[in-house]
Amino acid sequence: MAVSATASAEPRVAEFSSDVHSISGAIPGLVWAFHIHDDGSVESLPIDKPLTARHDGWRWLHLDLANGLAKQWLKSSDLPATGIATLLSNNPHQQMHVTDGLIHGVFADLLRNIEGASNDIGHLHFLMTDRLLISGRHHALASVQCARESIERGACHLPHVAALLELIVEHLADGIDDAAERLATELDRVEDGLAEGTTSDARQTLSGNRRTVVRLHRQLSGLRALFHRLERQNIEGLPQPLRIAAGKLAQRLDSLDHDVLEVRERGHRLQEELSQLLAEGSNRHLKILSILTALLLPPTLVTGIFGMNVKGMPLNAEETDAYWAMMLLIVSPFVVYFIMRRFGMFRS
């Protein structure tokens, strides 16, 4: 994780900031594109046709970074080299860099499948100037898709480009919140089963739950650190469209991380309870095995004695002695049983 800033107390707008919003032509690997006008109205741009240059408002371009042609386009563009390097980076660590007129970085996000957000982690790469946000991913991500749907429904107002990045982070937090609720629901089922004495599938469920919670907490902690560091830096000198509400986002992520930690602690307590139930079950089985061993020991001893082929063995003179030996085999376990019961060895 890294957040970097220039030493200048009053960042100046870089020379490229006045030209990037006029990007035109065909863009390979474009997943979607929006042009947000100065009055806040949103225009969806065609992805299969060349884009025309505009000098009002700002744009959001979302790219498929798994597309080789998209990578070539980024490398050949006039965008800042540091931002392009972040977009094309394979570094999985979350990071955010702030320089003159430019913010770029990598955020962790939940992958999106047909059913919606999953518990798997992907990464969103982005480059942001005062008139342009270029984001990219290698797999479908949940937060940017939710942000797109919010824009298309007209459910949000985006006065500047930083508001879009804030919207994406808010949806990212919502996705993690939903994932935490799903994990809590799994723990509810495990807890109900343990209360009923049922341990089937509980170990596997708790193991998967723990792995997911650890991944979510790790990524969420990294994201929290980025915005806390950004909050401590002097970003007032940046252009207004780049001033991210870092404090607000950091507070939301802090609260969310607290909820995730509660799920983790609850999982630990249920794991301990499950281990205790399994240990009690093992002790019961060992007790039963010990009792059976004790009950069968006298008949085994009798059988061993009468199986010795030596002279002078008792009950070896009459034809009915075999019946007495059989009776001794049958009676001896009951004698041991009553002795063990007398000493309270069957009490739980």
PEUR-V156851 format. One record per residue. N is the residue number from 1. NEAR is the number of other ideal C-beta (glycine too) atoms within 10 Angstrom. Layout:
n = {N:N}
near = {NEAR:NEAR}
This chain:
n = {1:2:3:4:5:6:7:8:9:10:11:12:13:14:15:16:17:18:19:20:21:22:23:24:25:26:27:28:29:30:31:32:33:34:35:36:37:38:39:40:41:42:43:44:45:46:47:48:49:50:51:52:53:54:55:56:57:58:59:60:61:62:63:64:65:66:67:68:69:70:71:72:73:74:75:76:77:78:79:80:81:82:83:84:85:86:87:88:89:90:91:92:93:94:95:96:97:98:99:100:101:102:103:104:105:106:107:108:109:110:111:112:113:114:115:116:117:118:119:120:121:122:123:124:125:126:127:128:129:130:131:132:133:134:135:136:137:138:139:140:141:142:143:144:145:146:147:148:149:150:151:152:153:154:155:156:157:158:159:160:161:162:163:164:165:166:167:168:169:170:171:172:173:174:175:176:177:178:179:180:181:182:183:184:185:186:187:188:189:190:191:192:193:194:195:196:197:198:199:200:201:202:203:204:205:206:207:208:209:210:211:212:213:214:215:216:217:218:219:220:221:222:223:224:225:226:227:228:229:230:231:232:233:234:235:236:237:238:239:240:241:242:243:244:245:246:247:248:249:250:251:252:253:254:255:256:257:258:259:260:261:262:263:264:265:266:267:268:269:270:271:272:273:274:275:276:277:278:279:280:281:282:283:284:285:286:287:288:289:290:291:292:293:294:295:296:297:298:299:300:301:302:303:304:305:306:307:308:309:310:311:312:313:314:315:316:317:318:319:320:321:322:323:324:325:326:327:328:329:330:331:332:333:334:335:336:337:338:339:340:341:342:343:344:345:346:347:348}
near = {15:14:20:13:18:13:5:11:8:10:21:13:16:15:10:16:20:14:14:23:19:14:20:10:9:12:20:15:20:19:19:18:19:21:19:24:12:9:8:14:10:16:12:12:17:10:16:6:8:9:19:11:10:17:8:11:19:23:21:26:22:23:23:17:22:12:16:10:12:20:19:12:17:22:13:9:14:10:21:21:9:13:25:19:15:22:22:14:16:9:12:11:11:22:18:25:18:23:17:19:23:24:27:24:25:24:24:22:27:24:18:21:12:6:6:12:24:18:19:13:17:19:22:23:23:24:25:26:27:23:24:21:23:25:25:26:23:15:15:17:28:24:27:26:20:20:26:19:11:16:20:12:8:10:9:15:11:22:13:18:25:23:18:24:25:20:21:24:25:18:23:29:19:17:24:27:15:15:22:23:12:16:23:17:10:17:19:11:12:24:15:10:17:17:9:8:9:12:15:8:11:20:14:9:19:20:12:13:23:17:11:23:25:13:15:24:17:12:21:23:15:16:24:20:17:23:23:17:18:20:17:12:13:13:17:10:16:24:18:10:21:22:16:23:16:22:13:14:23:20:15:20:22:13:11:20:19:9:15:23:15:13:23:18:11:18:23:13:11:20:17:10:17:18:11:11:15:13:10:11:12:10:10:11:10:10:13:10:10:11:15:11:10:15:16:13:13:17:16:12:12:17:12:9:12:16:8:7:5:6:5:5:13:10:13:12:8:9:6:9:14:12:11:12:17:11:10:17:16:11:13:18:16:11:12:17:15:10:11:14:11:8:9:7:13:10:6:4}
